[in-house]
Amino acid sequence: MTAIPGDQDVPALILICDHCGRAHNGQSEAATKWQSLWEEAVSAGWHGLDRPVGPHFCFRCAD
C-alpha cells in the first residue's frame, strides 16, 4: 500500500513513491481524502494509478 496515514496527523494521507520512497504530503485539509491527495500529487508531476494501492511514482521517477 503506498498511501499511508500521516505520522503527526493520522487522518491525513501521505503518498510514497514506489521507486525511490519520496513522500508527498497533501497541502490542504482535503488531503484526508484519497482523490484530493492524488489530484495534488498529479499536479506536482506524480504518475501512476489513481488508487491508493498504486503503483505511484514521484516527478523524478516517473520518466
C-alpha positions as a LaTeX table, in Angstrom:
\begin{tabular}{lrrr}
\hline
Residue & $x$ (\AA) & $y$ (\AA) & $z$ (\AA) \\
\hline
Met1 & 0.00 & 0.00 & 0.00 \\
Thr2 & 1.55 & 3.31 & $-0.98$ \\
Ala3 & $-0.90$ & 5.81 & 0.50 \\
Ile4 & $-0.41$ & 5.68 & 4.26 \\
Pro5 & $-1.71$ & 7.62 & 7.28 \\
Gly6 & 0.45 & 10.54 & 8.41 \\
Asp7 & 2.71 & 10.35 & 11.46 \\
Gln8 & 1.57 & 13.56 & 13.13 \\
Asp9 & $-1.94$ & 13.77 & 11.69 \\
Val10 & $-3.32$ & 10.25 & 11.33 \\
Pro11 & $-6.38$ & 11.22 & 9.24 \\
Ala12 & $-4.06$ & 12.87 & 6.69 \\
Leu13 & $-2.64$ & 10.68 & 3.94 \\
Ile14 & 0.94 & 10.54 & 2.67 \\
Leu15 & 1.77 & 9.25 & $-0.80$ \\
Ile16 & 5.00 & 7.24 & $-1.15$ \\
Cys17 & 6.90 & 6.78 & $-4.43$ \\
Asp18 & 7.18 & 3.07 & $-5.22$ \\
His19 & 10.62 & 3.55 & $-6.75$ \\
Cys20 & 12.62 & 5.92 & $-4.52$ \\
Gly21 & 10.45 & 6.30 & $-1.39$ \\
Arg22 & 9.92 & 10.06 & $-1.79$ \\
Ala23 & 6.85 & 11.24 & 0.16 \\
His24 & 4.14 & 13.65 & $-0.95$ \\
Asn25 & 2.13 & 15.23 & 1.86 \\
Gly26 & $-1.17$ & 16.82 & 0.97 \\
Gln27 & $-1.22$ & 20.61 & 1.27 \\
Ser28 & $-4.91$ & 21.01 & 2.03 \\
Glu29 & $-7.38$ & 19.66 & 4.54 \\
Ala30 & $-8.96$ & 17.83 & 1.64 \\
Ala31 & $-5.85$ & 15.60 & 1.50 \\
Thr32 & $-7.52$ & 13.39 & 4.10 \\
Lys33 & $-9.40$ & 12.03 & 1.10 \\
Trp34 & $-7.54$ & 9.89 & $-1.41$ \\
Gln35 & $-8.83$ & 11.59 & $-4.57$ \\
Ser36 & $-7.81$ & 15.06 & $-3.34$ \\
Leu37 & $-4.32$ & 13.86 & $-2.40$ \\
Trp38 & $-3.91$ & 12.18 & $-5.79$ \\
Glu39 & $-5.01$ & 15.33 & $-7.67$ \\
Glu40 & $-2.42$ & 17.37 & $-5.72$ \\
Ala41 & 0.27 & 14.80 & $-6.48$ \\
Val42 & $-0.55$ & 14.68 & $-10.20$ \\
Ser43 & $-0.32$ & 18.46 & $-10.43$ \\
Ala44 & 3.12 & 18.15 & $-8.75$ \\
Gly45 & 4.25 & 15.74 & $-11.51$ \\
Trp46 & 3.46 & 12.35 & $-9.98$ \\
His47 & 2.28 & 9.46 & $-12.18$ \\
Gly48 & 0.69 & 6.08 & $-11.60$ \\
Leu49 & $-2.69$ & 4.53 & $-10.99$ \\
Asp50 & $-5.29$ & 6.69 & $-9.29$ \\
Arg51 & $-5.94$ & 4.25 & $-6.47$ \\
Pro52 & $-4.31$ & 4.10 & $-3.04$ \\
Val53 & $-2.50$ & 0.79 & $-3.63$ \\
Gly54 & $-0.56$ & 2.22 & $-6.57$ \\
Pro55 & 1.84 & 1.95 & $-8.11$ \\
His56 & 2.81 & 5.63 & $-7.76$ \\
Phe57 & 5.94 & 7.40 & $-8.98$ \\
Cys58 & 7.23 & 10.84 & $-7.99$ \\
Phe59 & 8.11 & 13.55 & $-10.51$ \\
Arg60 & 11.71 & 12.30 & $-10.69$ \\
Cys61 & 10.98 & 8.59 & $-11.08$ \\
Ala62 & 8.03 & 8.99 & $-13.44$ \\
Asp63 & 10.22 & 9.44 & $-16.53$ \\
\hline
\end{tabular}
